[in-house]
Amino acid sequence: MVRLLSMAVVALSALSASAFAPTSSFFGSSAVSQSVAEPVRAPVRESMSMRARECDLTGKRANRQCMAVSFSHKRTKKVQGVNLQKKRLWSEELNKFISMRISTKVLHIC
């Protein structure tokens, strides 16, 4: 497998940009144009944004410093995520419902 990969790398390095240059008179001149086409990108939606997994009220985040301890006492890293729930709360100041992502600990207190 390693030998096949090394042969492929040697074969690709042997090719040069001049090997791909058009030589026929159909393309006009034999020189390759230097302009490079810009990649086409999809339009970005303004309304869609990625939010962090944290509580909107308390700011609780995932604990990334914890360890999972096996029966043989081997320690491996794990992530303790926050139990977030979507909740619609009534705002008397705005006189409308507000959608929030709240941890269950906050819901238990309220």
Protein Blocks (a to p, Z undefined) as FASTA:
>chain_A
ZZmmmmmmmmmmmpcfklmpcfbfknopabdcfbdcddddddddfklccdddddfklopa
cdfkbccddfkopacdddddddddddddddfklopacdddddfklmmmZZ
